[in-house]
Amino acid sequence: MATKIDLAQVKRVLSREDIFKISKEIEDVHIDSELEGYIVDLIRATREPNENLRYGAGTRASIDLYRASKAHSYIDGKSLYLLAIF
């Protein structure tokens, strides 16, 4: 059973403008080509026959992993994401 939340008690911590600004800053994080290659290799590996995986990751999974890498780098305060850091 879901817990009911009183939205009147939820405090705003970021404005809409803050969220758009942070989103843009995350988009500007550079991902090293070696990490891009790693992401592609990782996704391809899930598509190889494997008794532990029924279905491989799709294109959206690689895009989301790429975006998550940028967000992780942003949170760590880096403007460049290298495979060695990952």
Biopython code that builds the backbone (N, CA, C, O; Angstrom):
import numpy as np
from Bio.PDB.StructureBuilder import StructureBuilder

atoms = [
    (1, "MET", "N", (0.840, -1.182, 0.000)),
    (1, "MET", "CA", (0.000, 0.000, 0.000)),
    (1, "MET", "C", (0.883, 1.244, 0.000)),
    (1, "MET", "O", (1.826, 1.342, 0.786)),
    (2, "ALA", "N", (0.586, 2.160, -0.855)),
    (2, "ALA", "CA", (1.374, 3.386, -0.973)),
    (2, "ALA", "C", (1.097, 4.327, 0.195)),
    (2, "ALA", "O", (-0.017, 4.405, 0.712)),
    (3, "THR", "N", (2.143, 5.032, 0.589)),
    (3, "THR", "CA", (1.998, 6.017, 1.655)),
    (3, "THR", "C", (1.467, 7.313, 1.066)),
    (3, "THR", "O", (1.932, 7.765, 0.020)),
    (4, "LYS", "N", (0.515, 7.895, 1.727)),
    (4, "LYS", "CA", (-0.061, 9.157, 1.263)),
    (4, "LYS", "C", (0.837, 10.305, 1.715)),
    (4, "LYS", "O", (1.251, 10.358, 2.873)),
    (5, "ILE", "N", (1.131, 11.212, 0.808)),
    (5, "ILE", "CA", (1.998, 12.356, 1.091)),
    (5, "ILE", "C", (1.177, 13.633, 1.039)),
    (5, "ILE", "O", (0.417, 13.864, 0.099)),
    (6, "ASP", "N", (1.341, 14.445, 2.051)),
    (6, "ASP", "CA", (0.685, 15.749, 2.072)),
    (6, "ASP", "C", (1.566, 16.725, 1.295)),
    (6, "ASP", "O", (2.596, 17.170, 1.802)),
    (7, "LEU", "N", (1.166, 17.059, 0.071)),
    (7, "LEU", "CA", (1.981, 17.917, -0.788)),
    (7, "LEU", "C", (2.194, 19.305, -0.205)),
    (7, "LEU", "O", (3.152, 19.983, -0.576)),
    (8, "ALA", "N", (1.342, 19.736, 0.683)),
    (8, "ALA", "CA", (1.508, 21.040, 1.324)),
    (8, "ALA", "C", (2.752, 21.061, 2.208)),
    (8, "ALA", "O", (3.291, 22.131, 2.494)),
    (9, "GLN", "N", (3.211, 19.886, 2.641)),
    (9, "GLN", "CA", (4.384, 19.811, 3.506)),
    (9, "GLN", "C", (5.687, 19.635, 2.733)),
    (9, "GLN", "O", (6.766, 19.706, 3.321)),
    (10, "VAL", "N", (5.603, 19.408, 1.443)),
    (10, "VAL", "CA", (6.791, 19.237, 0.620)),
    (10, "VAL", "C", (7.400, 20.608, 0.348)),
    (10, "VAL", "O", (6.719, 21.522, -0.117)),
    (11, "LYS", "N", (8.700, 20.737, 0.646)),
    (11, "LYS", "CA", (9.374, 22.020, 0.455)),
    (11, "LYS", "C", (10.140, 22.025, -0.865)),
    (11, "LYS", "O", (10.832, 21.065, -1.203)),
    (12, "ARG", "N", (10.005, 23.103, -1.586)),
    (12, "ARG", "CA", (10.714, 23.270, -2.850)),
    (12, "ARG", "C", (12.184, 23.546, -2.554)),
    (12, "ARG", "O", (12.511, 24.403, -1.733)),
    (13, "VAL", "N", (13.065, 22.811, -3.228)),
    (13, "VAL", "CA", (14.496, 23.034, -3.048)),
    (13, "VAL", "C", (15.137, 23.634, -4.298)),
    (13, "VAL", "O", (16.214, 24.225, -4.227)),
    (14, "LEU", "N", (14.470, 23.480, -5.441)),
    (14, "LEU", "CA", (14.956, 24.045, -6.702)),
    (14, "LEU", "C", (13.788, 24.654, -7.461)),
    (14, "LEU", "O", (12.669, 24.144, -7.429)),
    (15, "SER", "N", (14.069, 25.735, -8.130)),
    (15, "SER", "CA", (13.055, 26.326, -8.998)),
    (15, "SER", "C", (13.082, 25.625, -10.352)),
    (15, "SER", "O", (14.016, 24.886, -10.663)),
    (16, "ARG", "N", (12.075, 25.857, -11.131)),
    (16, "ARG", "CA", (12.032, 25.303, -12.494)),
    (16, "ARG", "C", (13.242, 25.790, -13.295)),
    (16, "ARG", "O", (13.835, 25.031, -14.061)),
    (17, "GLU", "N", (13.600, 27.060, -13.110)),
    (17, "GLU", "CA", (14.742, 27.629, -13.807)),
    (17, "GLU", "C", (16.034, 26.930, -13.391)),
    (17, "GLU", "O", (16.901, 26.670, -14.225)),
    (18, "ASP", "N", (16.159, 26.626, -12.092)),
    (18, "ASP", "CA", (17.346, 25.901, -11.607)),
    (18, "ASP", "C", (17.465, 24.543, -12.290)),
    (18, "ASP", "O", (18.550, 24.135, -12.704)),
    (19, "ILE", "N", (16.353, 23.861, -12.399)),
    (19, "ILE", "CA", (16.355, 22.532, -13.017)),
    (19, "ILE", "C", (16.759, 22.621, -14.486)),
    (19, "ILE", "O", (17.551, 21.802, -14.954)),
    (20, "PHE", "N", (16.234, 23.592, -15.217)),
    (20, "PHE", "CA", (16.606, 23.762, -16.626)),
    (20, "PHE", "C", (18.085, 24.135, -16.758)),
    (20, "PHE", "O", (18.760, 23.674, -17.679)),
    (21, "LYS", "N", (18.583, 24.955, -15.854)),
    (21, "LYS", "CA", (19.992, 25.373, -15.872)),
    (21, "LYS", "C", (20.897, 24.168, -15.623)),
    (21, "LYS", "O", (21.883, 23.967, -16.332)),
    (22, "ILE", "N", (20.560, 23.376, -14.622)),
    (22, "ILE", "CA", (21.355, 22.187, -14.307)),
    (22, "ILE", "C", (21.303, 21.195, -15.466)),
    (22, "ILE", "O", (22.319, 20.591, -15.809)),
    (23, "SER", "N", (20.146, 21.025, -16.062)),
    (23, "SER", "CA", (19.997, 20.128, -17.200)),
    (23, "SER", "C", (20.909, 20.555, -18.352)),
    (23, "SER", "O", (21.556, 19.716, -18.980)),
    (24, "LYS", "N", (20.958, 21.844, -18.623)),
    (24, "LYS", "CA", (21.825, 22.370, -19.685)),
    (24, "LYS", "C", (23.295, 22.154, -19.330)),
    (24, "LYS", "O", (24.094, 21.790, -20.192)),
    (25, "GLU", "N", (23.652, 22.376, -18.073)),
    (25, "GLU", "CA", (25.031, 22.169, -17.647)),
    (25, "GLU", "C", (25.436, 20.706, -17.780)),
    (25, "GLU", "O", (26.577, 20.409, -18.136)),
    (26, "ILE", "N", (24.520, 19.796, -17.500)),
    (26, "ILE", "CA", (24.803, 18.366, -17.670)),
    (26, "ILE", "C", (25.013, 18.043, -19.144)),
    (26, "ILE", "O", (25.906, 17.267, -19.485)),
    (27, "GLU", "N", (24.204, 18.629, -20.018)),
    (27, "GLU", "CA", (24.377, 18.415, -21.464)),
    (27, "GLU", "C", (25.758, 18.858, -21.925)),
    (27, "GLU", "O", (26.309, 18.280, -22.861)),
    (28, "ASP", "N", (26.324, 19.874, -21.283)),
    (28, "ASP", "CA", (27.620, 20.420, -21.689)),
    (28, "ASP", "C", (28.816, 19.624, -21.179)),
    (28, "ASP", "O", (29.950, 19.907, -21.563)),
    (29, "VAL", "N", (28.580, 18.630, -20.316)),
    (29, "VAL", "CA", (29.675, 17.784, -19.830)),
    (29, "VAL", "C", (30.205, 16.966, -21.004)),
    (29, "VAL", "O", (29.430, 16.358, -21.744)),
    (30, "HIS", "N", (31.518, 16.952, -21.170)),
    (30, "HIS", "CA", (32.147, 16.202, -22.264)),
    (30, "HIS", "C", (32.418, 14.767, -21.814)),
    (30, "HIS", "O", (32.964, 14.540, -20.735)),
    (31, "ILE", "N", (32.036, 13.815, -22.640)),
    (31, "ILE", "CA", (32.310, 12.404, -22.391)),
    (31, "ILE", "C", (33.430, 11.976, -23.327)),
    (31, "ILE", "O", (33.322, 12.120, -24.545)),
    (32, "ASP", "N", (34.499, 11.454, -22.755)),
    (32, "ASP", "CA", (35.648, 11.008, -23.525)),
    (32, "ASP", "C", (35.249, 9.904, -24.511)),
    (32, "ASP", "O", (34.393, 9.075, -24.201)),
    (33, "SER", "N", (35.858, 9.892, -25.676)),
    (33, "SER", "CA", (35.500, 8.910, -26.706)),
    (33, "SER", "C", (35.779, 7.480, -26.240)),
    (33, "SER", "O", (35.103, 6.551, -26.681)),
    (34, "GLU", "N", (36.752, 7.291, -25.367)),
    (34, "GLU", "CA", (37.028, 5.957, -24.838)),
    (34, "GLU", "C", (35.852, 5.450, -23.998)),
    (34, "GLU", "O", (35.510, 4.269, -24.053)),
    (35, "LEU", "N", (35.242, 6.341, -23.229)),
    (35, "LEU", "CA", (34.066, 5.962, -22.442)),
    (35, "LEU", "C", (32.875, 5.703, -23.358)),
    (35, "LEU", "O", (32.097, 4.780, -23.117)),
    (36, "GLU", "N", (32.729, 6.507, -24.403)),
    (36, "GLU", "CA", (31.653, 6.260, -25.363)),
    (36, "GLU", "C", (31.793, 4.863, -25.956)),
    (36, "GLU", "O", (30.812, 4.129, -26.077)),
    (37, "GLY", "N", (33.023, 4.502, -26.325)),
    (37, "GLY", "CA", (33.281, 3.171, -26.877)),
    (37, "GLY", "C", (32.976, 2.070, -25.879)),
    (37, "GLY", "O", (32.457, 1.015, -26.247)),
    (38, "TYR", "N", (33.299, 2.314, -24.615)),
    (38, "TYR", "CA", (33.014, 1.351, -23.557)),
    (38, "TYR", "C", (31.508, 1.122, -23.421)),
    (38, "TYR", "O", (31.053, -0.012, -23.272)),
    (39, "ILE", "N", (30.752, 2.204, -23.474)),
    (39, "ILE", "CA", (29.290, 2.093, -23.381)),
    (39, "ILE", "C", (28.749, 1.255, -24.542)),
    (39, "ILE", "O", (27.915, 0.373, -24.339)),
    (40, "VAL", "N", (29.219, 1.530, -25.746)),
    (40, "VAL", "CA", (28.773, 0.772, -26.924)),
    (40, "VAL", "C", (29.143, -0.703, -26.771)),
    (40, "VAL", "O", (28.321, -1.581, -27.033)),
    (41, "ASP", "N", (30.390, -0.977, -26.344)),
    (41, "ASP", "CA", (30.824, -2.366, -26.154)),
    (41, "ASP", "C", (29.992, -3.074, -25.090)),
    (41, "ASP", "O", (29.633, -4.241, -25.248)),
    (42, "LEU", "N", (29.690, -2.369, -24.018)),
    (42, "LEU", "CA", (28.889, -2.946, -22.936)),
    (42, "LEU", "C", (27.489, -3.314, -23.418)),
    (42, "LEU", "O", (26.988, -4.397, -23.116)),
    (43, "ILE", "N", (26.867, -2.420, -24.160)),
    (43, "ILE", "CA", (25.520, -2.684, -24.678)),
    (43, "ILE", "C", (25.557, -3.834, -25.683)),
    (43, "ILE", "O", (24.687, -4.704, -25.664)),
    (44, "ARG", "N", (26.556, -3.839, -26.556)),
    (44, "ARG", "CA", (26.676, -4.941, -27.536)),
    (44, "ARG", "C", (26.859, -6.279, -26.842)),
    (44, "ARG", "O", (26.307, -7.290, -27.277)),
    (45, "ALA", "N", (27.634, -6.288, -25.762)),
    (45, "ALA", "CA", (27.886, -7.536, -25.028)),
    (45, "ALA", "C", (26.588, -8.134, -24.479)),
    (45, "ALA", "O", (26.465, -9.353, -24.356)),
    (46, "THR", "N", (25.635, -7.281, -24.154)),
    (46, "THR", "CA", (24.355, -7.808, -23.636)),
    (46, "THR", "C", (23.538, -8.463, -24.735)),
    (46, "THR", "O", (22.601, -9.209, -24.450)),
    (47, "ARG", "N", (23.877, -8.198, -25.970)),
    (47, "ARG", "CA", (23.126, -8.768, -27.096)),
    (47, "ARG", "C", (23.684, -10.116, -27.558)),
    (47, "ARG", "O", (23.069, -10.804, -28.373)),
    (48, "GLU", "N", (24.851, -10.484, -27.032)),
    (48, "GLU", "CA", (25.453, -11.775, -27.367)),
    (48, "GLU", "C", (24.697, -12.878, -26.622)),
    (48, "GLU", "O", (24.190, -12.650, -25.524)),
    (49, "PRO", "N", (24.623, -14.069, -27.218)),
    (49, "PRO", "CA", (23.954, -15.169, -26.524)),
    (49, "PRO", "C", (24.567, -15.386, -25.140)),
    (49, "PRO", "O", (25.786, -15.481, -24.992)),
    (50, "ASN", "N", (23.696, -15.462, -24.135)),
    (50, "ASN", "CA", (24.168, -15.567, -22.761)),
    (50, "ASN", "C", (23.069, -16.234, -21.943)),
    (50, "ASN", "O", (21.904, -15.846, -22.021)),
    (51, "GLU", "N", (23.445, -17.235, -21.161)),
    (51, "GLU", "CA", (22.436, -17.954, -20.373)),
    (51, "GLU", "C", (21.870, -17.110, -19.238)),
    (51, "GLU", "O", (20.823, -17.450, -18.687)),
    (52, "ASN", "N", (22.537, -16.018, -18.877)),
    (52, "ASN", "CA", (22.078, -15.163, -17.784)),
    (52, "ASN", "C", (21.178, -14.017, -18.238)),
    (52, "ASN", "O", (20.523, -13.372, -17.419)),
    (53, "LEU", "N", (21.151, -13.769, -19.534)),
    (53, "LEU", "CA", (20.340, -12.671, -20.067)),
    (53, "LEU", "C", (19.367, -13.201, -21.095)),
    (53, "LEU", "O", (19.746, -13.942, -22.002)),
    (54, "ARG", "N", (18.133, -12.825, -20.952)),
    (54, "ARG", "CA", (17.132, -13.251, -21.921)),
    (54, "ARG", "C", (17.105, -12.295, -23.109)),
    (54, "ARG", "O", (17.008, -12.721, -24.260)),
    (55, "TYR", "N", (17.191, -10.996, -22.816)),
    (55, "TYR", "CA", (17.162, -9.970, -23.869)),
    (55, "TYR", "C", (18.313, -9.003, -23.657)),
    (55, "TYR", "O", (18.697, -8.718, -22.522)),
    (56, "GLY", "N", (18.857, -8.504, -24.745)),
    (56, "GLY", "CA", (19.937, -7.533, -24.659)),
    (56, "GLY", "C", (19.413, -6.115, -24.508)),
    (56, "GLY", "O", (18.238, -5.833, -24.741)),
    (57, "ALA", "N", (20.309, -5.247, -24.118)),
    (57, "ALA", "CA", (19.966, -3.831, -23.956)),
    (57, "ALA", "C", (19.774, -3.194, -25.329)),
    (57, "ALA", "O", (20.444, -3.560, -26.294)),
    (58, "GLY", "N", (18.870, -2.258, -25.402)),
    (58, "GLY", "CA", (18.567, -1.591, -26.661)),
    (58, "GLY", "C", (19.268, -0.243, -26.786)),
    (58, "GLY", "O", (20.061, 0.156, -25.933)),
    (59, "THR", "N", (18.953, 0.428, -27.859)),
    (59, "THR", "CA", (19.542, 1.731, -28.149)),
    (59, "THR", "C", (19.286, 2.729, -27.028)),
    (59, "THR", "O", (20.179, 3.490, -26.654)),
    (60, "ARG", "N", (18.080, 2.727, -26.495)),
    (60, "ARG", "CA", (17.753, 3.669, -25.416)),
    (60, "ARG", "C", (18.586, 3.420, -24.171)),
    (60, "ARG", "O", (18.888, 4.348, -23.421)),
    (61, "ALA", "N", (18.958, 2.159, -23.952)),
    (61, "ALA", "CA", (19.809, 1.852, -22.798)),
    (61, "ALA", "C", (21.175, 2.517, -22.948)),
    (61, "ALA", "O", (21.720, 3.045, -21.979)),
    (62, "SER", "N", (21.722, 2.491, -24.152)),
    (62, "SER", "CA", (23.031, 3.131, -24.364)),
    (62, "SER", "C", (22.918, 4.649, -24.224)),
    (62, "SER", "O", (23.807, 5.291, -23.665)),
    (63, "ILE", "N", (21.843, 5.211, -24.725)),
    (63, "ILE", "CA", (21.628, 6.657, -24.595)),
    (63, "ILE", "C", (21.475, 7.035, -23.122)),
    (63, "ILE", "O", (22.044, 8.028, -22.669)),
    (64, "ASP", "N", (20.710, 6.243, -22.381)),
    (64, "ASP", "CA", (20.499, 6.539, -20.964)),
    (64, "ASP", "C", (21.774, 6.353, -20.151)),
    (64, "ASP", "O", (22.026, 7.123, -19.224)),
    (65, "LEU", "N", (22.582, 5.350, -20.476)),
    (65, "LEU", "CA", (23.860, 5.156, -19.784)),
    (65, "LEU", "C", (24.798, 6.326, -20.075)),
    (65, "LEU", "O", (25.525, 6.778, -19.190)),
    (66, "TYR", "N", (24.781, 6.813, -21.310)),
    (66, "TYR", "CA", (25.571, 7.980, -21.701)),
    (66, "TYR", "C", (25.135, 9.212, -20.903)),
    (66, "TYR", "O", (25.969, 9.943, -20.368)),
    (67, "ARG", "N", (23.842, 9.429, -20.832)),
    (67, "ARG", "CA", (23.312, 10.574, -20.070)),
    (67, "ARG", "C", (23.596, 10.432, -18.580)),
    (67, "ARG", "O", (23.924, 11.412, -17.911)),
    (68, "ALA", "N", (23.470, 9.220, -18.061)),
    (68, "ALA", "CA", (23.756, 8.979, -16.641)),
    (68, "ALA", "C", (25.225, 9.247, -16.336)),
    (68, "ALA", "O", (25.555, 9.757, -15.265)),
    (69, "SER", "N", (26.104, 8.907, -17.269)),
    (69, "SER", "CA", (27.538, 9.185, -17.092)),
    (69, "SER", "C", (27.782, 10.683, -17.000)),
    (69, "SER", "O", (28.581, 11.138, -16.181)),
    (70, "LYS", "N", (27.096, 11.448, -17.836)),
    (70, "LYS", "CA", (27.218, 12.903, -17.797)),
    (70, "LYS", "C", (26.704, 13.451, -16.468)),
    (70, "LYS", "O", (27.341, 14.311, -15.859)),
    (71, "ALA", "N", (25.560, 12.956, -16.021)),
    (71, "ALA", "CA", (24.975, 13.426, -14.764)),
    (71, "ALA", "C", (25.881, 13.060, -13.583)),
    (71, "ALA", "O", (26.070, 13.862, -12.668)),
    (72, "HIS", "N", (26.430, 11.864, -13.610)),
    (72, "HIS", "CA", (27.339, 11.438, -12.541)),
    (72, "HIS", "C", (28.561, 12.338, -12.495)),
    (72, "HIS", "O", (28.995, 12.752, -11.420)),
    (73, "SER", "N", (29.111, 12.637, -13.655)),
    (73, "SER", "CA", (30.262, 13.536, -13.731)),
    (73, "SER", "C", (29.912, 14.916, -13.197)),
    (73, "SER", "O", (30.693, 15.519, -12.461)),
    (74, "TYR", "N", (28.752, 15.410, -13.565)),
    (74, "TYR", "CA", (28.295, 16.726, -13.108)),
    (74, "TYR", "C", (28.183, 16.754, -11.582)),
    (74, "TYR", "O", (28.637, 17.696, -10.932)),
    (75, "ILE", "N", (27.582, 15.723, -11.031)),
    (75, "ILE", "CA", (27.416, 15.648, -9.577)),
    (75, "ILE", "C", (28.774, 15.610, -8.883)),
    (75, "ILE", "O", (28.940, 16.178, -7.804)),
    (76, "ASP", "N", (29.749, 14.938, -9.505)),
    (76, "ASP", "CA", (31.106, 14.881, -8.951)),
    (76, "ASP", "C", (31.886, 16.166, -9.178)),
    (76, "ASP", "O", (33.021, 16.295, -8.720)),
    (77, "GLY", "N", (31.276, 17.123, -9.889)),
    (77, "GLY", "CA", (31.933, 18.406, -10.116)),
    (77, "GLY", "C", (32.944, 18.409, -11.243)),
    (77, "GLY", "O", (33.845, 19.248, -11.270)),
    (78, "LYS", "N", (32.804, 17.481, -12.173)),
    (78, "LYS", "CA", (33.739, 17.397, -13.301)),
    (78, "LYS", "C", (33.040, 17.837, -14.583)),
    (78, "LYS", "O", (31.849, 17.593, -14.776)),
    (79, "SER", "N", (33.805, 18.490, -15.452)),
    (79, "SER", "CA", (33.237, 18.899, -16.735)),
    (79, "SER", "C", (33.705, 17.970, -17.860)),
    (79, "SER", "O", (33.344, 18.156, -19.023)),
    (80, "LEU", "N", (34.511, 16.971, -17.498)),
    (80, "LEU", "CA", (35.033, 16.005, -18.455)),
    (80, "LEU", "C", (34.942, 14.636, -17.806)),
    (80, "LEU", "O", (35.324, 14.475, -16.647)),
    (81, "TYR", "N", (34.449, 13.659, -18.527)),
    (81, "TYR", "CA", (34.317, 12.327, -17.981)),
    (81, "TYR", "C", (35.211, 11.385, -18.763)),
    (81, "TYR", "O", (35.034, 11.201, -19.967)),
    (82, "LEU", "N", (36.175, 10.788, -18.071)),
    (82, "LEU", "CA", (37.111, 9.855, -18.683)),
    (82, "LEU", "C", (36.819, 8.451, -18.189)),
    (82, "LEU", "O", (36.278, 8.275, -17.098)),
    (83, "LEU", "N", (37.171, 7.451, -18.983)),
    (83, "LEU", "CA", (36.954, 6.068, -18.588)),
    (83, "LEU", "C", (37.720, 5.734, -17.320)),
    (83, "LEU", "O", (37.239, 4.950, -16.502)),
    (84, "ALA", "N", (38.901, 6.310, -17.137)),
    (84, "ALA", "CA", (39.699, 6.048, -15.939)),
    (84, "ALA", "C", (38.978, 6.503, -14.676)),
    (84, "ALA", "O", (39.162, 5.910, -13.614)),
    (85, "ILE", "N", (38.164, 7.544, -14.778)),
    (85, "ILE", "CA", (37.414, 8.062, -13.639)),
    (85, "ILE", "C", (36.251, 7.128, -13.342)),
    (85, "ILE", "O", (35.921, 6.878, -12.183)),
    (86, "PHE", "N", (35.635, 6.614, -14.404)),
    (86, "PHE", "CA", (34.454, 5.768, -14.306)),
    (86, "PHE", "C", (34.820, 4.491, -13.603)),
    (86, "PHE", "O", (33.966, 3.625, -13.411)),
]
sb = StructureBuilder()
sb.init_structure("model")
sb.init_model(0)
sb.init_chain("A")
sb.init_seg("    ")
for serial, (resi, resn, name, xyz) in enumerate(atoms, 1):
    if name == "N":
        sb.init_residue(resn, " ", resi, " ")
    sb.init_atom(name, np.array(xyz, "f"), 0.0, 1.0, " ", f" {name:<3s}", serial, name[0])
structure = sb.get_structure()
